[in-house]
């Protein structure tokens, strides 16, 4: 799932490619396999806390995305800047169903943490 958002622009039913945190929460809760939620923050940021079910592909590695063009990708980052950039890059790679949730800072729901303690 890719999640991007945090604006007053239209949501998935609009033309701006935005999706609300509420819409993403529904997708996450339903474990909808038609969506890929992509966290474009750095690894250490992802490990500190991310949306359940998200995959971590830092913005600098976004060229490695290799999902079916039929999938709907939702991107998010910390505040919404990197996700906006990622959305544009993915569209340039030929993905047509890309939505920007904005930043995890606006995610009021549970997050997961991945700490590797030795």
N, C-alpha and C positions, 0 to 999 in steps of 0.2 A: 504494500500500500504506500502510496505517496500522499503526503498531506501537506497542504500549504494554505495559508489563510490570513486572517486578521485584517480585514478591511471592510469598507462599506460597499465594495463592488459586488456584483451579482455572484451567486453561488453556482453550483453545477448545472442549474437550469438556465444560466445566463451565458454570456459570451466572453466573460473575462477570465475564465479558467480558475476561478476561486472556489474553494469548498470550505464550509464552516467546520469548526471543531465538533459540533453536534452531529453533523453528517458523517464525519470520520469516526466518531464514537460508535455510531450505529454500524458502520462497516466493520470496525474492529470487533464489536460484540457479536456480530453475525459470522465472523471469520469468513467473510466473502472472498473467495479465491479469484474473483475477477479483478481484484484490486491488488496493487503492490504499494505498500507504504514505505517510502524511502526517506530516511533521516540523512541529510547531507552535511551534518556536522562532523567534526573530527572524531576519531575513535574514542579519545578520552572523554569527550563530551557525551557521546552516545553511552559509554559505560557508566557515566554518572547518573543517567536517567533518560529513558526513551519510552515512546508509546509502545504498548504491547503489540507484538507482531511486526514491528518495523524492522527493516534491514538497514544496515549502515553502509552507505556509499558516500564518503566525503566528497564535497564539491570538486576537489582536485582530481578525483577518480571517476567522475560522472561519465567519462567516455567509455568506461568498462561496462556500462549498463547493457544487458543483453537479454531483454525480455521480449516476448512476442509483441508485435505492434498492435495486437488485439487487446492486450491488457490495458487497464486504466491505471496510470501511475499517479500517486499522490505524494508530493514532496513537502518536507518541512525542515526547518532549521531552528535556531534559537529565537530569533526575532522576526524573521521574514525576508531578510535581504538575500541570503544565500539561496533560499528556496526559489525566490523570484528568478535569480540567475540560472539555477538548475532547470527550472521549467522552460526557459527560453532555449537552453542548450539541448534539452531532450526533444523539444519541438524541431530544432534544427537537424537533429538526428533522424527525424521522420516519425516520431511518436505524435499521434494526434489526440490522444486521450490523456492529457496531463493536467493535473489540478494542483494548485498551490494552496496549502493550508496556512502558510505563514509560519509563525513561531510556536515552539513548544511552550514558550512563556505564557501563552494564552490557553494552554491545555489544563482544565481544572480537574481532570480525572486522574486515576491511578497511573503511575509510571512504573517501569521495570528498571532495575539497576543490575549491572554486570560488573562486579568487582572481582578481580582475580587476585586473591590474597595468597601469598606463598608463606 
